[in-house]
């Protein structure tokens, strides 16, 4: 089993169009409550990338 396969998990879209990021991914990426994620579409994939917002 490859590393990418180990990081996969099925999640459900709620009625408010929300998804929960699995805890092991939150820990791996060191995300915290209030973290920002860039969301983009690539074909039939949804890509979420952590971003740091810097105030001017």
N, C-alpha and C positions, 0 to 999 in steps of 0.2 A: 504494500500500500504506500503510495507517495505521500509526501508532506501535504500537498494540496488536498488530497482526498481526506486526510485526517482532519482538516480544518472545515469541512463541510457540515452543515446542519440544516434541516428543514425548519423554517419559521413560518408563522401565519400572519397575513396582512389583516389588521383589525378594521372595524367599520369606520374608524377615523384615519385610515390609510397609514397606520403606524406598524412598525415591526420591532421586535425585541432582538438586540444583538446578543448572541450567546455569551455567557459570563467568561468562558475561557478565551474568547476573542477579545473581549473588553480588557481582560488582564494582560493578554499577549501584546496588545497595542497600547497599553497603559492609558486607556480612555478613562475619563471621569465624568461625573454628572456635569452637564453644561458644555462638554466638548463639542467642537464643530466638525461636521463631516461634509465634504463636497460630494454631491450625488450627481452621477451622469449615466447616460444610457449608451451602451455599445451593442448594437444589434439587439439581441434578446436578453442582454445582461444588464444588470444594475450594478454600477461600480460606486462604492462608498470609500472615500479617501479622507483620513483625518487631516484637518487643517488648523493652523494656528492663526488667529486673528490678531493683528498688531495695531494698536491704536496709534494714530498720528500724534 
